[in-house]
Amino acid sequence: MRIRIIHGPNLNLLGLREPDLYGHDNLDELNKKIQDLAGSLGVEVEIFQSNSEGEIVDLIHQCVGHADALVINPAAYTHYSIAIRDAVSTIRLPVVEVHLSNIHAREEFRHRSVVAPVACGQIAGFGSASYLLGLRAAKQLVEEARR
C-alpha cells in the first residue's frame, strides 16, 4: 500500500514558525515520525512539501495510478483553494485532511475548510500526531475499500 503525504505552504518552517502553535519538531523530524509509523504499519509513504498551489495540485493529480490514498495538510490553502479542493475531489481516492493546530479554535477565517467536504475526514489539533492519526486513518480506509 502506498500513501502520499503532502505538506502545504510554510510547513518547511516547522520548528521556527510559532512553535507554541505548531510544535517544536522541524519538518525532517515530522517526516521521520511519519516514516517510522509507516514502516511499522507496512505502508510505503511518499512525502512532499510545497509552498506553491499549482505544484500541490500537480502532486495530487500524480496520486492517480501511483498512490492508494492521500494525507494532506493544505495549510493556508485549506480556507480558499478551490483548485486544491477540485483536485482532491477528482482523484477519487481516500483523502484525509490534517492540521497541526485546531483550526476551529483559531481565527474565524481559519474555521472553514473548502477541502473538508471532499475529503473522507479531517484531523486537527494534535500537533505532529495529527499526521500519524491521518496515516492510520488512510490505511484503514484503503483496507476497507479493498474488502
Phi, psi and omega in degrees: 000135181240127179237129179268138176244127177237122173262131180274198188298144176075355179287345173293346180258015178305144183092330177259321186274113176039065184300334177293336180263318187254354179098170185262349177294138170274177185297320179298320179293319176298314180299323178296318177299318179296313181296321178297314179295316179304315179300318181288335178272352183072033182245139173268131177242146171241124187243131180226152172225137176212145173266358186255125179302314181297320178294322177296318176301314178299318179296324176293313179302321182293349176295330183298122180075002184233336182226155178265340180198168180226134169246123186226136168248097181289352179054227183300332179294343179310322193269350183208356186274097175292330178297315178292319177303312181295323178296316178299316182289335183282327188286343177053045174237159173298129180232130176243124177270132180232153176216138178294316181262165176276097184298338182278350179252011183251203181303149183307318183295343179271353185289333184259129174249127175278347180274324186308319182296342180250003175264162176289329180185174182226136177236123185217145169097006183251020181061217182297335178296338176302319178293320182292319175296320178296321178295316177298317180296316180298317179299314180298319179298319179295315180299318179295322181292333181278346181286000000 
